[in-house]
């Protein structure tokens, strides 16, 4: 998102931050914070930063997504989103949820520009 190019990464165990300039007429700049992707650490960092967040971007890595999804839909422990006892629906959440498709690799693979235009447009509205 910051460089517009593909970069190899690995699951982080600490947060990192950098200034981000929105692609809008106002040229808004804010701090982009990359939270740890490791499951055991993600929630504590989310708690630390969520009160000051303008938006939360949750990235799903399609390369490993199938490995992480259980075929029976089970998860460890009881976690409720939405209303307890009802099938989950995003309209039950107290905030706006938007789904965007983009690719760090873009159409030319690792050597080309990242395809993150839809994310940049969404962030420009903030």
C-alpha positions as CSV (number, residue, x, y, z in Angstrom):
1,X,0.0,0.0,0.0
2,X,2.8,2.4,0.8
3,X,5.1,1.6,-2.1
4,X,2.6,0.5,-4.7
5,X,4.9,-2.5,-5.4
6,X,4.8,-6.2,-4.3
7,X,7.0,-7.0,-1.3
8,X,7.6,-10.4,0.2
9,X,6.5,-10.5,3.8
10,X,6.1,-12.8,6.7
11,X,3.7,-13.0,9.6
12,X,4.8,-10.2,12.0
13,X,5.0,-10.4,15.8
14,X,5.1,-6.6,16.5
15,X,3.4,-3.5,15.1
16,X,5.1,-1.1,12.7
17,X,3.9,2.3,11.5
18,X,4.5,4.7,8.6
19,X,2.9,7.9,7.4
20,X,0.3,7.4,4.6
21,X,-0.9,10.1,2.3
22,X,-4.4,9.6,1.0
23,X,-5.0,9.7,-2.8
24,X,-7.6,12.5,-2.6
25,X,-7.8,16.3,-3.2
26,X,-7.2,17.1,0.4
27,X,-3.9,15.2,0.6
28,X,-4.8,13.9,4.0
29,X,-2.0,12.2,5.8
30,X,-2.3,9.9,8.8
31,X,-0.4,7.1,10.4
32,X,-0.8,3.6,9.0
33,X,-0.2,1.0,11.6
34,X,0.5,-2.6,10.6
35,X,-0.6,-4.9,13.4
36,X,0.9,-8.4,13.9
37,X,-0.6,-11.0,11.8
38,X,0.1,-13.8,14.2
39,X,-3.2,-15.1,15.7
40,X,-2.0,-15.1,19.3
41,X,-0.9,-11.5,19.2
42,X,-3.4,-9.8,16.8
43,X,-6.2,-9.2,19.4
44,X,-4.0,-7.5,22.0
45,X,-2.6,-5.0,19.4
46,X,-6.1,-4.4,18.0
47,X,-7.3,-3.5,21.5
48,X,-4.3,-1.1,21.9
49,X,-5.0,0.9,18.7
50,X,-8.7,0.5,17.9
51,X,-10.0,3.6,19.8
52,X,-7.9,5.9,17.7
53,X,-8.5,4.1,14.4
54,X,-10.3,5.8,11.5
55,X,-10.6,2.4,9.7
56,X,-9.4,-1.2,10.1
57,X,-8.2,-3.0,7.0
58,X,-8.2,-6.8,7.5
59,X,-6.1,-8.5,4.8
60,X,-6.9,-12.0,3.8
61,X,-4.0,-13.9,2.1
62,X,-5.6,-15.9,-0.6
63,X,-2.4,-18.0,-0.9
64,X,-3.0,-19.6,2.6
65,X,-6.7,-19.0,3.2
66,X,-7.8,-22.5,2.2
67,X,-5.3,-24.0,4.6
68,X,-6.8,-22.0,7.5
69,X,-10.5,-22.6,6.9
70,X,-12.0,-25.6,8.5
71,X,-14.4,-27.6,6.2
72,X,-17.0,-28.0,9.0
73,X,-16.9,-24.2,9.9
74,X,-15.7,-24.9,13.5
75,X,-13.5,-22.6,15.4
76,X,-11.8,-23.0,18.8
77,X,-13.8,-21.5,21.6
78,X,-17.0,-19.5,21.5
79,X,-16.8,-16.2,19.7
80,X,-20.0,-14.2,18.8
81,X,-20.3,-11.6,16.1
82,X,-23.6,-9.9,15.8
83,X,-26.5,-11.2,17.9
84,X,-26.2,-14.3,20.0
85,X,-28.5,-17.1,19.0
86,X,-29.0,-15.7,15.4
87,X,-27.2,-16.4,12.2
88,X,-24.6,-13.8,11.7
89,X,-25.3,-10.9,9.3
90,X,-22.9,-7.9,8.8
91,X,-25.9,-5.6,9.3
92,X,-25.9,-6.6,13.0
93,X,-22.5,-4.9,13.5
94,X,-22.4,-1.3,14.8
95,X,-20.0,-0.2,12.1
96,X,-19.8,-0.1,8.3
97,X,-18.1,-3.1,6.7
98,X,-16.9,-2.9,3.2
99,X,-15.3,-5.7,1.1
100,X,-12.7,-4.9,-1.5
101,X,-10.7,-7.0,-3.9
102,X,-7.1,-6.1,-4.5
103,X,-3.8,-7.8,-5.1
104,X,-0.3,-7.0,-3.8
105,X,1.0,-8.8,-6.9
106,X,-1.2,-7.1,-9.4
107,X,-1.6,-8.3,-13.0
108,X,2.1,-8.6,-13.8
109,X,3.0,-10.7,-10.7
110,X,5.8,-9.8,-8.3
111,X,7.5,-7.5,-10.8
112,X,4.6,-5.2,-11.5
113,X,2.6,-2.6,-9.7
114,X,0.3,-3.7,-6.9
115,X,-3.4,-3.6,-7.7
116,X,-4.6,-1.7,-4.6
117,X,-6.6,1.1,-6.3
118,X,-9.9,0.0,-4.8
119,X,-8.4,0.2,-1.3
120,X,-6.8,3.6,-2.0
121,X,-10.1,4.9,-3.2
122,X,-11.8,3.7,0.0
123,X,-9.2,5.2,2.2
124,X,-9.4,8.5,0.3
125,X,-13.0,8.9,1.5
126,X,-12.0,8.9,5.2
